[in-house]
Amino acid sequence: MSYNRREFLQQLGFGALQLGIISAIPASAWAETLHSGSLPRSSPELQGLSAKNILDFTNAVEADKLNLHSLMILRQGKVVAEGWWAPYGPDMKHTLYSLSKSFTSTAIGLAVGEKKLSVEDKVLSFFPDDKPATVSANLAAMRVKDLLTMSTGHDKDATGPVRESKEKNWVKAFLSLPVEHEPGTFFVYNSAATYMLSAIIQKITGQTLLQYLTPRLFEPLGIDDPDWEVDPNGINTGGWGLRVKTEDIAKFGQLYLQKGQWNGKRILSEAWVEEATRSHIMSKGGARKPEENDWLQGYGYQFWRCRNDAYRGDGAYGQYCIVMPKEDMVVAITSETGDMQAILDHVWNHVLASVKSARVQSDKDTQAELQKKLTSLALPLTPGKPTAEGAAKLNNKSFKIDDNSLKVNKVSFEFAKGWCLFRMYDDKGEHLVVNGLGNWKIGLTDLPVMPLKLVLTPVPGEKLTKVAGNGAWVDENTFEMTWRFVETAHYETITCKFEADNVNIEFKRSLAILGKTKDSRPVLSGKMMD
């Protein structure tokens, strides 16, 4: 359910071009959103699962503050549980990070099936014009298979050096790096290796990875409007940067569970599915023992082996496509967590533990409780009150901002019943975010101060990012906003402290809150303008 866009804009008193609001959705409204995906739906009990165990899973991940954004559980080809934590919703795409790699691997499998290449082909054979002047024996020996299994022979992940190279040709930058180990013998997680698979697809087909996969994978599975980031030369990044919906992740997992078949049609060869999802090389590291660590079960063709004889594609901060062949199950999850293993532990301890060979007895009370839970999931709103005595004084007031490295020169606040419009001005012009007070409001922003610029490369042609804003008064002098960039995994908090006619504004990214990176942006200081 979403409010009429034009009516809502008129209620706020802004034109569509001025504000760019696409919807205004209270946290509770996602419960009324109907999803028209192509996968059939069923109750957990009819498919041999316990509603109580699924309820326990959702409660456990919330208790551990694992910051899930979505969940979809399939058993025997049917969706038995699905939920989105507001402000995330079923119609939103979500960046996959390294879960993208499994889709890239699939493209190689399709190309192998079309006899366009072999996994034994040497990487240099595709790029004769980009090879270095001196080719080492290890570089010469590197195969497509070594890219697939993260065993290129590099001693360290090549992604940073490739992306940070002055060389805009990422392929050339990759091939220029030293290869310290014999390919196929040394595992190191290497997103640049997956990028090279994308570059190979484009080289042999004349199409980008996204273009190649669209008629072969995305369209047959009913995956609409996927997008994928690109390098400076228009090659899809491959190892990261794909955005699709949660149900699309589930469909992808179901295709693999069905060994490459979809609606009675062969999409991907069964031999490739088996080869891609078995262990080819052992990964390494981690504080846990192998029997407790889902990163020490072996690595396939851009798929991880798991405990419990399962396998998965996964991406940073908890993007998951988990396939359990013995149980005929798929679990799709998006999130932003600092503890990816904890999510898997809860999947095994609650969801997997509930599987029975046949339908289980229905408990109507538990079913109702689970349904209520799944349709009312929500991430925490900004803590505080929707209004304060000082809000009226600040309404429609602007603050001149002192010189700063962000080149922000002015901000303003407009408070009304149920929302606050925050405007920020810099050397590029005016930027806007609407914040719900006591709910989320979803709109578009071109703000340069967002996680997208920190961790992702831009999608071609995209200037606006979907953002869910929420604000509250922490105390009588402090207004805090939470901005969730709902097609990424990330959010940030903006704390505005007012004293007399002055304001201090502090930005903090969720990655900094997770302790994954520092937020180097300055605190903005300003004075109210007449």
C-alpha positions in Angstrom: 0.0 0.0 0.0 1.3 3.5 -0.9 -0.3 6.9 -0.9 -1.0 8.6 -4.1 2.2 10.3 -5.1 0.6 13.5 -6.4 -1.8 13.9 -3.5 1.0 13.4 -1.0 3.2 16.0 -2.6 0.3 18.4 -2.6 -0.3 17.7 1.1 3.3 18.7 1.7 3.1 21.7 -0.5 5.8 20.8 -2.9 5.9 20.0 -6.6 7.1 16.6 -7.8 10.1 18.0 -9.6 11.1 20.0 -6.5 10.9 17.1 -4.0 11.1 13.8 -5.8 9.0 11.9 -3.3 7.9 8.5 -4.6 5.9 7.3 -1.6 5.1 7.9 2.0 4.8 4.6 3.8 4.2 4.2 7.6 6.2 1.5 9.2 3.0 -0.6 9.6 1.9 -0.3 6.0 4.2 -3.0 4.6 1.9 -5.5 6.3 -0.7 -4.5 3.7 1.6 -4.7 0.7 0.7 -7.6 -1.6 3.6 -9.2 -3.4 2.8 -10.6 -6.9 5.9 -12.8 -7.4 5.8 -15.9 -9.5 6.7 -18.4 -6.8 3.8 -20.3 -5.3 2.9 -19.7 -1.6 2.0 -22.3 1.0 1.9 -22.6 4.8 4.9 -23.9 6.6 3.0 -26.9 8.0 1.8 -28.1 4.6 5.5 -28.2 3.5 6.8 -30.0 6.7 8.0 -26.9 8.6 7.2 -25.6 12.0 5.7 -22.1 12.2 7.1 -21.9 15.7 10.6 -22.5 14.6 10.4 -19.8 12.0 8.9 -17.4 14.6 11.8 -18.3 16.9 14.2 -17.5 14.1 12.8 -14.0 13.6 12.8 -13.3 17.3 16.4 -14.6 17.6 17.8 -12.4 14.9 16.1 -9.4 16.3 17.3 -10.2 19.8 20.8 -10.4 18.5 20.3 -7.1 16.6 21.5 -8.6 13.4 19.7 -5.9 11.3 17.9 -8.2 8.8 16.2 -6.4 6.0 14.3 -9.3 4.4 13.7 -13.1 4.7 12.2 -15.6 2.4 12.0 -19.4 3.1 11.2 -21.9 0.4 10.4 -25.6 1.0 9.5 -28.0 -1.9 9.4 -25.1 -4.3 6.9 -23.0 -2.3 7.3 -19.8 -0.2 6.3 -20.7 3.3 7.5 -17.6 5.1 8.4 -14.1 3.9 8.9 -10.8 5.6 10.6 -7.4 5.2 11.7 -5.2 8.0 10.3 -1.7 7.3 11.2 0.5 5.6 12.4 -2.3 3.3 9.7 -3.9 1.2 9.2 -6.7 -1.4 9.2 -4.3 -4.4 12.7 -2.9 -3.5 15.9 -4.1 -5.1 18.8 -4.6 -2.7 22.5 -4.6 -3.4 24.0 -8.1 -3.2 27.7 -7.4 -2.7 29.5 -10.7 -3.3 26.3 -12.7 -3.7 26.7 -11.1 -7.2 29.6 -13.6 -7.7 27.3 -16.6 -7.9 25.3 -14.9 -10.8 28.6 -14.2 -12.6 29.6 -17.9 -12.2 26.3 -18.8 -13.7 27.1 -16.7 -16.8 30.3 -18.7 -17.2 28.3 -21.9 -16.9 25.9 -20.8 -19.6 28.8 -19.7 -21.9 30.5 -23.1 -21.3 27.2 -24.8 -22.3 27.2 -22.7 -25.5 30.8 -23.8 -26.1 32.1 -20.2 -26.1 34.9 -21.2 -23.7 36.2 -23.8 -21.3 37.2 -23.5 -17.7 40.6 -24.8 -18.7 41.2 -21.8 -21.0 44.0 -19.6 -20.0 43.0 -16.1 -18.9 45.7 -14.4 -21.0 44.2 -16.0 -24.2 41.2 -13.6 -23.9 43.3 -10.4 -23.5 46.4 -10.5 -25.7 46.5 -6.7 -25.9 46.4 -6.2 -22.2 49.1 -8.6 -21.0 52.3 -7.1 -19.4 55.6 -6.9 -21.2 56.9 -9.7 -19.1 54.6 -12.6 -18.4 55.5 -14.8 -15.5 55.0 -18.6 -15.6 52.2 -18.3 -13.0 50.3 -15.6 -14.9 50.6 -17.7 -18.1 49.2 -20.7 -16.2 46.1 -18.9 -14.8 42.9 -20.5 -16.0 39.2 -19.5 -16.0 38.8 -22.3 -13.4 41.3 -20.5 -11.1 39.3 -17.3 -11.3 36.1 -19.3 -10.4 37.7 -21.0 -7.4 39.6 -17.9 -6.0 42.9 -19.7 -6.6 44.4 -17.3 -9.1 47.8 -17.5 -7.3 47.7 -13.9 -5.9 49.1 -13.7 -2.4 46.5 -11.1 -1.4 43.1 -9.9 -2.8 43.8 -8.0 -6.0 40.6 -5.9 -5.8 42.0 -2.9 -4.0 45.1 -2.5 -6.3 42.9 -2.9 -9.4 40.2 -0.4 -8.3 42.8 2.1 -7.0 45.1 1.8 -10.0 45.7 4.9 -12.1 45.1 2.5 -15.0 41.4 2.9 -16.0 41.7 -0.4 -17.8 41.0 -2.8 -14.9 41.8 -5.9 -17.0 45.3 -4.5 -17.7 45.7 -3.5 -14.0 44.8 -7.1 -12.9 47.2 -8.7 -15.3 50.0 -6.4 -14.3 50.0 -7.7 -10.6 52.5 -10.3 -9.4 51.2 -13.8 -9.2 53.2 -15.3 -6.3 51.7 -18.8 -6.2 51.0 -21.5 -8.7 47.4 -21.0 -9.8 45.0 -23.6 -8.5 47.0 -24.2 -5.3 46.4 -21.2 -3.0 43.0 -19.8 -2.0 42.6 -16.1 -1.4 39.2 -14.3 -1.6 39.5 -12.1 -4.6 36.7 -10.0 -6.0 38.9 -8.8 -8.9 39.0 -12.5 -10.1 35.3 -12.4 -10.5 35.5 -9.1 -12.3 37.8 -10.8 -14.7 35.1 -13.4 -15.4 32.7 -10.6 -16.3 35.4 -9.1 -18.6 35.8 -12.5 -20.3 32.0 -12.8 -20.9 32.0 -9.3 -22.5 35.1 -10.2 -24.5 33.7 -13.4 -26.0 30.0 -12.3 -26.5 30.3 -8.6 -27.2 27.7 -8.1 -24.4 28.0 -6.9 -20.9 27.4 -9.6 -18.2 24.0 -8.1 -17.5 23.0 -8.1 -21.2 24.2 -11.7 -21.6 22.3 -12.9 -18.5 19.1 -11.1 -19.3 17.6 -13.5 -21.9 19.3 -16.6 -20.5 18.7 -16.2 -16.8 16.8 -13.1 -15.6 13.9 -13.2 -18.1 13.2 -17.0 -17.8 13.1 -16.6 -14.0 10.9 -13.5 -14.1 13.7 -11.3 -12.6 12.7 -7.8 -13.7 14.9 -4.8 -13.9 18.1 -6.0 -12.4 21.0 -3.5 -12.5 24.7 -4.0 -12.1 27.6 -1.6 -11.5 30.3 -1.1 -14.1 34.0 -0.3 -14.2 35.3 2.9 -16.0 35.0 1.1 -19.3 31.5 -0.2 -19.0 32.3 -3.7 -17.9 30.0 -5.0 -15.2 31.9 -5.4 -11.9 31.0 -9.1 -11.6 32.2 -9.6 -8.1 29.8 -7.1 -6.6 27.2 -4.5 -7.6 24.2 -6.5 -8.7 20.8 -5.4 -7.4 17.7 -7.5 -7.4 14.7 -8.2 -5.2 14.6 -10.7 -2.3 12.3 -13.0 -4.3 14.8 -12.9 -7.2 17.5 -14.2 -4.8 15.1 -17.0 -3.8 14.3 -17.9 -7.5 18.0 -18.1 -8.2 18.5 -20.5 -5.3 15.5 -22.6 -6.4 17.0 -22.9 -9.9 20.1 -24.4 -8.4 18.1 -26.6 -6.1 16.3 -27.9 -9.2 19.7 -28.5 -10.8 19.2 -26.0 -13.5 15.6 -26.6 -14.5 12.9 -24.0 -14.4 9.2 -24.5 -15.2 10.2 -27.7 -17.1 12.8 -26.0 -19.2 16.6 -26.6 -18.9 18.2 -23.2 -18.1 21.6 -24.4 -16.9 23.2 -27.8 -17.3 22.9 -30.2 -14.3 26.6 -31.0 -14.7 27.5 -27.4 -14.2 25.3 -27.0 -11.1 27.0 -30.0 -9.6 30.5 -28.8 -10.5 29.9 -25.2 -9.4 28.5 -26.1 -6.0 31.0 -28.8 -4.9 34.2 -28.0 -3.0 37.2 -27.4 -5.2 39.6 -25.8 -2.7 39.6 -25.2 1.0 39.3 -21.7 2.3 41.2 -20.6 5.4 41.0 -18.5 8.5 38.5 -17.6 11.2 38.5 -18.0 15.0 36.0 -20.9 15.1 36.8 -24.5 14.5 35.9 -25.9 11.1 32.9 -27.8 12.5 31.5 -24.4 13.7 32.6 -22.2 10.8 30.6 -22.0 7.6 33.6 -20.4 5.9 35.8 -23.5 6.4 33.7 -26.0 4.4 35.3 -25.5 1.0 34.8 -23.2 -2.0 33.3 -24.0 -5.4 32.7 -21.9 -8.5 31.8 -18.7 -6.6 29.7 -20.7 -4.1 30.6 -21.5 -0.5 30.0 -24.9 0.9 28.2 -24.9 4.3 27.8 -27.1 7.2 24.8 -29.5 7.0 25.7 -30.4 3.4 24.3 -27.1 2.2 25.9 -24.4 -0.1 25.3 -20.7 -0.5 26.1 -17.6 -2.4 26.7 -14.7 0.1 27.6 -11.1 0.2 29.1 -8.7 2.7 27.0 -7.6 5.6 24.7 -10.6 5.3 23.2 -11.1 1.8 22.4 -14.8 1.5 21.1 -17.4 -0.9 21.3 -20.6 1.0 20.5 -23.9 -0.7 19.8 -27.1 1.3 19.4 -29.9 -1.2 18.7 -32.7 1.3 15.9 -30.7 2.8 14.6 -29.3 -0.5 14.9 -25.8 0.9 16.1 -22.3 -0.1 16.5 -19.4 2.3 17.0 -15.8 0.9 18.2 -13.0 3.3 19.3 -9.4 3.0 20.7 -7.5 5.9 23.5 -5.3 7.3 25.2 -7.2 10.0 28.6 -7.3 11.5 28.2 -11.0 12.4 27.3 -13.0 9.3 28.0 -16.4 11.0 25.4 -15.6 13.6 22.7 -15.4 10.9 23.8 -18.8 9.6 23.8 -20.3 13.1 20.2 -19.2 13.6 19.2 -20.7 10.2 20.6 -24.0 11.2 19.4 -23.9 14.8 15.8 -22.8 14.0 14.8 -23.1 10.4 16.7 -26.2 9.4 15.9 -27.8 12.8 12.2 -27.6 12.0 12.2 -29.6 8.8 10.1 -32.8 8.8 9.7 -35.4 6.0 6.0 -34.7 5.8 3.4 -32.1 6.7 3.3 -31.3 10.4 0.3 -30.6 12.6 -1.1 -27.1 12.2 -1.3 -24.9 15.2 -3.6 -22.0 14.3 -2.5 -19.8 17.2 1.2 -20.1 16.3 0.4 -19.6 12.6 -1.5 -16.4 13.4 1.4 -15.3 15.6 3.9 -15.9 12.9 1.8 -14.1 10.3 1.4 -11.2 12.6 5.1 -11.1 13.2 6.1 -11.3 9.5 3.6 -8.6 8.5 4.7 -6.2 11.2 8.5 -6.5 11.0 10.3 -3.1 11.3 13.7 -1.8 12.0 13.9 0.6 14.9 12.8 4.2 14.3 15.0 7.0 15.5 14.6 7.0 19.3 12.9 10.1 20.8 9.8 12.2 20.5 8.2 13.4 17.3 8.2 17.0 18.4 9.8 19.4 20.9 9.2 23.0 22.0 12.1 24.2 20.0 10.8 22.9 16.7 8.5 25.8 16.1 11.4 28.3 16.5 13.4 26.3 13.9 10.6 25.9 11.4 11.6 27.3 7.9 14.8 28.6 9.3 18.2 28.4 7.5 21.6 28.1 9.0 24.7 29.5 7.3 27.4 26.8 7.6 31.1 27.5 8.3 33.6 26.6 5.6 34.2 22.8 5.5 35.6 20.1 3.3 32.1 18.9 2.2 31.5 22.4 0.7 28.2 22.6 2.5 27.2 26.2 2.9 23.6 26.2 4.2 21.0 23.9 5.8 17.4 24.4 6.6 14.6 22.6 8.5 10.9 22.5 7.8 8.7 20.8 10.4 5.1 19.9 9.9 2.7 17.3 11.4 4.3 13.9 10.7 7.3 15.0 8.8 10.4 17.1 8.6 12.0 18.3 5.4 15.8 18.7 5.6 17.5 20.8 2.9 21.3 21.0 2.4 23.1 23.2 0.0 26.6 22.8 -1.3 28.6 23.7 -4.4 26.4 21.4 -6.5 23.1 22.9 -5.4 20.2 21.9 -3.2 19.7 18.4 -1.7 16.5 17.2 0.0 15.5 14.4 2.4 12.0 14.1 3.9 11.9 12.4 7.3 8.9 10.9 8.9 8.2 11.7 12.5 7.1 8.5 14.1 7.2 6.7 10.7 9.3 6.3 7.6 8.9 8.4 4.5 10.5 7.1 1.3 11.7 9.4 -1.4 14.6 10.1 -3.7 17.7 12.1 -3.0 20.9 13.1 -4.9 22.8 13.8 -1.7 26.5 13.1 -2.1 26.8 12.3 1.6 25.7 8.7 1.6 27.2 5.1 1.9 26.7 4.6 -1.8 29.6 6.8 -2.6 31.8 5.1 0.0 31.4 1.5 -0.9 29.9 1.2 -4.4 30.6 2.3 -7.9 27.7 4.2 -9.5 25.1 2.5 -11.7 25.2 4.2 -15.2 22.7 7.0 -15.6 21.5 6.9 -12.0 21.6 10.3 -10.2 18.9 9.7 -7.5 18.9 7.1 -4.8 15.9 5.8 -2.9 16.1 6.9 0.7 13.8 6.2 3.7 14.0 9.0 6.3 12.9 9.2 9.9 13.6 11.7 12.6 13.0 12.3 16.3 13.9 14.7 19.1 16.4 12.9 21.3 16.1 15.8 23.8 14.8 19.3 23.6 17.9 20.6 21.8 18.8 17.5 19.7 17.1 16.4 16.5 18.4 13.1 15.0 17.6 11.7 11.6 18.1 8.2 10.3 18.4 7.8 6.5 18.2 4.3 5.1 19.4 3.9 1.6 17.0 1.1 1.0 18.4 -0.3 -2.3 21.8 -0.7 -0.5 22.5 -2.4 2.8 23.3 0.8 4.6 22.0 3.8 6.5 23.4 6.7 8.4 22.5 8.9 11.3 22.5 12.7 11.3 22.6 14.4 14.7 21.7 18.1 14.8 22.4 19.9 18.1 20.9 23.3 18.6 22.1 25.9 21.1 20.7 29.4 20.9 21.1 30.4 17.2 23.8 27.8 16.5 23.7 24.3 15.1 26.2 21.4 15.0 25.5 18.6 12.5 27.3 15.3 12.8 27.1 12.5 10.1 27.8 8.9 11.0 27.6 6.0 8.5 26.3 2.6 9.6 29.6 1.1 8.6 31.2 3.3 11.2 28.6 2.2 13.7 29.5 -1.4 12.9 33.2 -0.6 13.4 34.0 -1.5 9.8 35.3 1.9 8.7 35.8 5.4 10.1 33.6 8.2 9.1 35.9 11.1 8.3 33.3 13.7 7.5 33.6 16.8 9.6 31.0 18.1 12.1 29.2 21.0 10.4 28.8 24.2 12.4 26.4 27.0 11.5 24.5 30.1 12.7 20.8 30.9 12.1 20.3 33.4 9.2 18.0 36.4 9.5 
